[in-house]
Amino acid sequence: MKIYEEKNRVIVSGLEDFEPKHVFECGQCFRWDKEEDGSYTGIAHSRVLNVKKEGDIVIFDNTSRADFEGIWMDYFDIGRDYSAIKDRLRKLDEHLERSVEFGYGIRLLKQDVWETTVSFIISANNAIPKIKKTIETLSYLANEEAVEYKGRKFYAFPSPLTIQRFHETCVDNCKAGYRAQYIKDSCNMIIRKDVDLERLDELDSHECRKELMRLPGVGPKVADCIMLFALQKFDAFPVDVWVKRVISSLYSQEDMSLNKMREFALDRFGELAGFAQQYLFYYARENGVGRK
């Protein structure tokens, strides 16, 4: 992999296993939008970035090499050998082999824990366009920090203190519905350190899941999403409607409960369960697996 900087952008050649569409449309994030030229623009860590792939190079626009190496390499999990992970998954069964080939460019993002928590509380029983709109509206109304890029303003996600001290009404007005109270209550618990987000990565997956589920609006699926998409606990296996369909359709005739599906996945995929979940989820959703 070669990295060089040119006019406020970083160009990377030889970056294997990275396809922007797969990364940003596999269900793990909500603040990246596709542009007319096929690139994706989003905001994370109070910075706006545009990502575009042209042939065998990936262009990261609106960043310096220092920020790319200090922030974005970690965010995009660039240091991890996904080819080795995919090789291991392919050998497990034909369904994973097919899913890995389909979503070959997926990488698991390392997102902010608080933003991920609120985002997946909002995601419960909700459609992706509405989830994205609610998150954008919450960020806009809180107005914690605005960043301009190509004539557009992007708003950083509000911290718990911002919401509690100054802009609690922004939660009521962001069209989160019944989830608004969950967000405010979770915010207060986190500020009081009833749940300490900063020490979650020190806990094993079982204890981390239990701790997260103390937050209002965080059930097993949302907890697993937070663990997988923010804390890099790769044995987490979020089960939603698409994962339920793919497990039921491809792996078992039994209509298993969500807990049994999770146990099945952990037993079958082990420490790679989270990676398997993303490949299976993306394959199932894009191909309508199990849809009647």
Secondary structure, DSSP 8 states (H G I E B T S, - for coil): -EEEE-SSEEEEES--S--HHHHHTSSS-SSEEE-TTS-EEEEETTEEEEEEEETTEEEEES--HHHIIIIIHHHTTTTS-HHHHHHHHHTT-HHHHHHHHHTTT-------HHHHHHHHHHHTT--HHHHHHHHHHHHHHHTS-EEEETTEEEE----HHHHHHT-HHHHHTTT-TTHHHHHHHHHHHHHTTSS-GGGGGGS-HHHHHHHHTTSTT--HHHHHHHHHHTS--TT-----HHHHHHHHHHT-SS---HHHHHHHHHHHHGGGHHHHHHHHHHHHHHHTTT--
